[in-house]
Each structure stands twice: as C-alpha cells, then as structure tokens.
Amino acid sequence: MAKSETSPRPVTRRRKWRWGWIVLFLIVAGACAYALVERPWEPKPKAVATETIAPAPVTQVLAVNGRIAARKSVTIRSAVSAQALSVNADVGDVVEDGEVLVALDASVVQAQVQQARAALDAQQVKQRQAEATASRSQALGDNATRASREEAELALAATVNETARLQAALEQVERQVAQYSVQAPMSGVVLSRGFDQGQLVDTQTELFVIADTADLVVETDVDELYSSRVSTGLKAMLKPVGASIAQEGTVTFAAPTVDPSTGGRAIKITFDDQVTLPIGQTVNANVIVDEVPDALSVPRSAIITNGAQSHVLVVDGGVASERSIVFNDWPAERVIVTEGLSTGDVVIVDPTALKSGDLVTAE
C-alpha cells in the first residue's frame, strides 16, 4: 500500500505572516523616523532669495533714442513764382555761402526794369526842362511877373518829386530781379532737393535743405514724467546704431515747454568730440541724471505697491516682516530707497508668493 505525502502548506502560511509583520514593522519604524526628523506637523520656513542692504554708488540714467541732426540747417524757398531755368546743386554737393543754386526765369521782371528805366529817363528830361524854365524866371527878375516865377518853381518841385518816385520804382523792380537768382544763405551740404529743372516753382516749394554737417547734435525727447530732471549741462553716453563704443556728450538744449500732442520735452545732445555721421542715423543715448555715491537701493521686483503706499518684506528672526518704504521712482531695475531701510537689512528679492509673518530662510 502506497504512503501518502505530507503537505507543507501550514509552514508556508506561517512564513508569510512572519514576513508581513516584518514589513509592517519597517514601515512603521520609517514613518516614526521621518516624523522625528521632519516634524511635518510644524510649519516649515520657505527658502527665499535675499539681498543685504549696503550703501553703494548708484547712477540714475535715462535711456532714450534720438537721431543725428545738424545744429545749423536751413530750408530754401523761392521768394517768387517762376520757372527754374538752371539747377546748379544736387543732393550731397558742398556749397558756399552766396553761391547761386538755381536761376529762375526773370524775363517778365526784366521787362519791367526796362519800362521803369525808360519812364525814369523821360522824367529826368522833364525835370531838366523845368529846371531851365525856373532858372530863366529867376534871371528875369522884376521883368517877369511874380505869378510866372511861382509857377515855374512849382513845376520844378513837381518834376523833382516825380523823378524821385520813378527812381524808387526802378530800384524796387531791380531788387526783384535779384530774387530770381536763388543763392545759398550759408555754407554746407545739400541734404535734399525738391524740384527739377524746367519746373514751375512757387513760394511754397521746398527747393533745397542745406546743413552744416561738421556740427552735429542728437535730437530726441523725454517723457514728461521725467522731463523735470533733465537740464542743460547733464552728461550723456551716446552710441550710434552699429557702433561698438559709446561716446561722451552733453545736453546743450532742453525745450522750455512740453509738447501737448506727444507729452515729450525736446532736448539736444552735443558730442564732446567731433564726429562724422549721416544725418538721421539713430543714436542710443543714456543721459546721466544723477549720481549718488552712497545710496541704499533695492531691486524693483522687491517692492510691493498698494495705492499710494509701498513696502518690502525683510527677514527678521526667520520671519518675513513688512517694512514701509519711500523710494525715488525711476525707470531702472534698481531704485533708491530714501526712507524705511537701513544698512544691514535683509530684503526678500521676490515677495510675490509671501506674506508678512511667513517663516523664511535665506538661500
């Protein structure tokens, strides 16, 4: 008779229970160790980026874009309406003061000159005749009546006056002839020409723009929010587009008014050293408004503003504490704090996710 085999099932069950208790014990032990170390029931401080306040030199700079312009330039227009017979200058030409730039058709006014001169010549003949008559009356003395002498003198006076009138008319029309020859009012370079030979021009036609390209400035404007801080004499760093090195300059003009249509105040900045640049080129200008040798400054990101009040969060004994401040608002990444902070204060750089009373630790 065959023997039956003994089943090992009870032993296996006991082993499984034993391993289960071991695993449970390890889990509980790990949880206890975590609780003792981390103490999750207690609030944890948040790691924050901070900056310790210390006096340091700060330069307030106003960054604007401007364009190269000539300090001296003039737009030339004709004083009369006529056809342009010849053009003696073009864009880029260097012209001298008094040089004839364009000759206009003066045939009509020249005819008027001839008419005025002929009328004057005829009147001068009449004046000589009146002078002769008056002289004869005076020479006759008592042999001529008093009435005839007076008549001769009056006739002479009338002819003298008429001669003077016609002389003035001739001079006037001769001056008009000069207006048909347009001359350069200054030495410089022709920047633009607004007409062609043979064209009929009038007093509104812009014939030429001439500028002295040896004397250049940067023209720009500043927003009215900061316009009161800009004045003549301020230094600036000027960097034309495409240049790798900035050049020094000085504010030489600040408009006395703000343009109501743009809200800007026009300024001009002169290069300290002479430069050669094309008119109209863009220039990046950094106007140095103020330099403070020992300012207390903070990043703009550290400031929270509610209405008219501003504050920062400082680390005080491991706690974020609200501190009201007064600062000099300026379009820059850092601003100067004038009230509310002292040397050694630890300011939280980005307080957006914090509130006063939070536990914090500096990174």
C-alpha positions in Angstrom: 0.0 0.0 0.0 1.4 3.3 -1.1 2.3 6.0 1.5 0.7 9.5 1.2 2.9 12.6 1.1 2.8 15.2 4.0 1.6 18.7 2.8 3.9 21.7 3.6 1.1 24.3 3.5 0.9 25.2 7.2 4.6 26.0 7.3 4.4 28.3 4.2 1.5 30.2 5.8 3.4 30.9 9.0 6.4 32.2 7.0 4.2 34.6 5.0 2.7 36.0 8.2 6.1 36.5 9.7 7.4 38.4 6.7 4.3 40.6 6.7 4.9 41.6 10.3 8.5 42.4 9.4 7.4 44.7 6.5 4.8 46.4 8.6 7.3 47.0 11.4 9.8 48.5 8.9 7.1 50.8 7.5 6.1 52.0 11.0 9.7 52.5 12.0 10.4 54.5 8.8 7.4 56.7 9.4 8.4 57.3 13.0 11.9 58.2 12.0 10.6 60.6 9.3 8.2 62.2 11.8 11.0 62.7 14.4 13.3 64.2 11.8 11.0 66.2 9.6 8.2 67.0 12.2 5.6 67.5 9.5 3.1 69.0 12.0 5.3 72.0 12.4 5.3 74.8 9.6 8.5 74.8 7.5 10.3 78.0 6.5 10.4 78.9 2.8 13.7 79.3 1.1 13.8 82.8 -0.5 16.4 84.9 -2.4 17.5 87.8 -0.4 19.8 90.9 -0.6 21.5 92.6 2.3 21.2 96.4 2.2 24.5 98.2 2.0 25.5 101.7 0.7 26.8 101.7 -2.8 27.2 104.2 -5.7 24.1 104.4 -7.9 23.8 106.2 -11.2 20.4 107.2 -12.4 20.3 107.0 -16.2 17.5 108.0 -18.6 17.7 105.9 -21.8 16.2 107.4 -24.9 16.6 107.0 -28.7 17.4 110.0 -30.8 18.6 110.9 -34.3 21.6 112.7 -35.7 20.8 116.2 -36.9 22.8 119.3 -37.9 22.9 122.1 -35.4 22.6 124.6 -38.3 20.3 123.8 -41.2 18.1 125.9 -43.5 15.2 125.2 -45.9 15.5 127.3 -49.0 12.4 128.5 -50.8 11.9 131.0 -53.6 10.5 134.5 -52.9 8.8 134.5 -56.3 6.9 132.1 -58.6 8.8 131.3 -61.8 10.2 128.5 -64.0 13.5 127.0 -63.0 15.9 127.6 -65.9 19.0 126.0 -64.4 19.9 124.0 -61.3 23.4 124.3 -60.1 23.4 122.0 -57.0 22.3 118.5 -56.1 22.0 116.2 -53.1 25.4 115.7 -51.4 27.0 118.8 -53.0 29.1 121.1 -50.8 28.0 124.7 -51.4 29.4 128.0 -50.3 27.6 131.0 -48.8 26.3 133.2 -51.6 26.7 130.5 -54.3 23.9 130.6 -56.9 21.9 127.4 -56.6 19.1 127.9 -59.1 18.3 130.6 -61.8 14.6 131.3 -62.3 13.1 132.8 -65.4 13.2 136.6 -64.9 12.1 137.7 -68.3 8.9 139.4 -67.1 10.6 141.3 -64.3 13.5 142.3 -66.6 10.9 143.8 -69.0 9.5 145.7 -66.1 13.0 147.0 -65.3 13.4 148.3 -68.8 10.0 150.0 -68.6 10.8 151.6 -65.3 14.2 152.8 -66.6 12.6 154.4 -69.7 10.0 156.1 -67.6 12.7 157.5 -65.3 14.8 158.7 -68.3 11.8 160.6 -69.7 11.0 162.1 -66.4 14.6 163.2 -66.0 14.3 165.1 -69.3 11.2 166.8 -68.0 13.0 167.7 -64.8 15.8 169.3 -66.7 13.3 171.4 -68.7 11.6 172.5 -65.5 15.0 173.5 -64.1 15.7 175.5 -67.2 12.4 177.3 -67.0 12.8 178.1 -63.4 16.3 179.4 -64.0 15.1 181.8 -66.7 12.3 183.1 -64.5 14.8 183.8 -61.7 17.2 185.5 -64.2 14.5 187.9 -65.5 13.9 189.2 -62.0 11.5 192.1 -62.0 11.0 191.7 -65.8 9.0 188.5 -65.1 5.7 188.5 -63.1 5.6 187.1 -59.7 3.0 184.6 -60.8 5.2 183.2 -63.6 8.1 182.8 -61.2 6.0 180.9 -58.7 4.5 178.7 -61.4 8.0 177.8 -62.7 9.1 176.9 -59.1 6.1 174.7 -58.5 6.5 172.9 -61.8 10.1 172.2 -60.9 9.2 170.8 -57.5 6.6 168.6 -59.1 9.0 167.2 -61.6 11.7 166.6 -58.9 9.1 164.6 -56.8 8.1 162.6 -59.8 11.7 161.8 -60.7 12.3 160.6 -57.1 9.2 158.3 -57.3 10.2 156.8 -60.6 13.8 156.3 -59.2 12.4 154.4 -56.3 10.2 152.3 -58.6 13.2 151.3 -60.7 15.2 150.3 -57.6 12.4 148.2 -56.4 12.0 146.3 -59.6 15.8 145.9 -59.8 15.7 144.3 -56.4 13.0 141.9 -57.6 15.4 140.7 -60.4 17.8 139.5 -57.7 15.1 137.3 -56.2 15.2 135.2 -59.4 18.7 134.1 -58.6 18.4 131.8 -55.5 21.7 131.8 -53.5 22.9 129.7 -50.6 22.4 131.5 -47.3 25.2 129.5 -45.6 28.0 127.1 -46.4 27.1 123.4 -46.0 26.0 120.2 -47.7 22.8 119.8 -49.7 20.6 117.3 -47.9 17.6 117.4 -50.3 16.3 118.9 -53.5 12.6 119.3 -54.1 12.3 120.3 -57.7 13.7 119.7 -61.2 15.0 121.9 -64.0 12.1 123.3 -66.0 9.6 123.0 -63.2 7.4 125.9 -62.2 8.2 126.7 -58.5 6.4 129.0 -56.1 6.9 130.4 -52.7 5.8 127.1 -51.0 8.1 124.8 -53.0 11.0 123.5 -50.9 13.9 124.0 -53.2 16.8 122.8 -51.0 17.7 121.8 -47.5 21.3 122.8 -46.6 23.1 121.8 -43.3 26.4 122.2 -41.7 27.4 118.5 -41.3 30.5 119.4 -39.3 28.4 120.4 -36.3 26.1 117.6 -35.3 23.7 117.0 -32.4 21.4 114.2 -31.3 17.8 115.3 -31.2 15.3 113.4 -29.0 12.7 114.0 -26.4 12.0 112.7 -22.9 8.7 111.7 -21.4 7.1 114.4 -19.3 7.2 112.1 -16.3 11.0 112.6 -16.1 11.3 115.9 -18.1 11.8 118.0 -14.9 15.0 116.0 -14.1 16.6 116.9 -17.4 18.5 120.2 -17.9 21.4 121.6 -19.9 24.8 120.6 -18.8 24.0 116.9 -18.0 26.4 114.4 -19.3 25.4 111.6 -21.6 26.8 108.5 -23.3 25.9 108.3 -27.0 26.1 105.2 -29.0 25.2 105.4 -32.7 23.5 102.3 -34.1 26.2 99.9 -35.4 28.9 101.4 -33.2 30.6 99.3 -30.5 31.9 102.1 -28.3 29.8 104.8 -26.7 31.0 108.4 -26.9 30.6 111.2 -24.4 28.1 114.0 -24.9 26.5 116.9 -23.1 22.9 118.1 -23.1 23.0 121.6 -24.7 19.3 122.3 -25.1 16.2 121.5 -23.2 12.9 122.9 -24.5 11.1 125.2 -22.1 7.8 123.5 -22.8 6.3 120.0 -23.2 4.6 119.2 -26.5 1.0 118.6 -25.5 0.4 116.3 -28.6 3.3 113.9 -27.7 3.8 114.5 -24.0 7.6 114.9 -24.7 10.1 117.6 -23.9 12.6 118.1 -26.8 16.3 118.0 -25.9 19.5 118.2 -27.9 22.8 116.4 -27.0 26.1 117.5 -28.4 29.1 115.2 -28.9 32.0 116.3 -26.8 34.4 115.3 -29.7 33.6 116.0 -33.3 32.1 113.1 -35.2 31.2 112.3 -38.8 27.8 110.6 -39.1 25.0 110.7 -41.6 22.0 112.9 -40.8 19.1 110.9 -39.5 21.1 108.0 -38.0 19.6 106.5 -34.8 21.6 107.0 -31.6 21.0 105.3 -28.3 21.5 108.0 -25.6 21.9 107.4 -21.9 21.5 110.7 -20.1 23.1 110.7 -16.6 20.5 112.4 -14.5 22.1 111.8 -11.0 25.0 110.1 -9.4 24.6 109.1 -5.7 27.9 107.8 -4.1 26.3 106.0 -1.1 22.7 105.2 -1.9 20.6 102.4 -0.4 19.0 100.6 -3.3 16.8 97.6 -3.9 15.6 95.7 -7.0 12.3 97.0 -8.3 11.0 93.4 -8.0 11.3 93.6 -4.2 8.8 96.4 -3.9 5.0 95.9 -3.4 2.8 98.9 -4.1 -0.8 99.2 -2.9 -2.3 102.5 -3.9 0.0 105.3 -2.7 1.8 103.0 -0.2 4.8 100.8 -0.9 6.6 98.2 1.2 9.1 95.4 1.1 9.5 92.2 3.1 12.5 91.9 5.2 13.8 88.8 7.0 13.5 89.4 10.8 14.4 86.5 13.0 13.5 83.9 10.3 10.1 85.6 9.7 9.0 87.8 6.7 8.2 91.2 8.1 6.5 94.1 6.2 8.5 97.3 6.0 7.0 100.5 4.6 9.4 102.5 2.4 9.7 105.6 0.3 11.7 105.4 -2.9 12.8 107.5 -5.8 10.9 106.1 -8.7 13.0 105.8 -11.8 12.8 103.7 -15.0 15.5 101.3 -13.9 15.9 97.7 -12.5 17.1 99.2 -9.2 15.6 102.2 -7.3 17.0 104.3 -4.5 15.2 103.9 -1.1 15.1 107.2 0.8 13.1 106.1 3.9 12.3 102.8 5.6 15.5 100.7 5.3 18.9 100.7 7.0 22.3 99.2 6.3 22.2 95.5 7.1 18.5 94.9 6.5 17.9 91.7 4.6 15.3 92.3 1.9 13.4 89.5 0.1 14.1 89.9 -3.6 10.8 88.3 -4.9 8.0 88.6 -2.3 5.1 87.8 -4.6 4.3 84.4 -3.1 4.8 85.5 0.5 3.0 87.5 3.1 4.0 89.1 6.4 4.5 86.5 9.1 5.6 83.6 6.9 8.6 81.6 8.1 11.5 82.1 5.7 15.1 81.2 5.3 17.7 82.9 3.0 19.0 80.8 0.2 
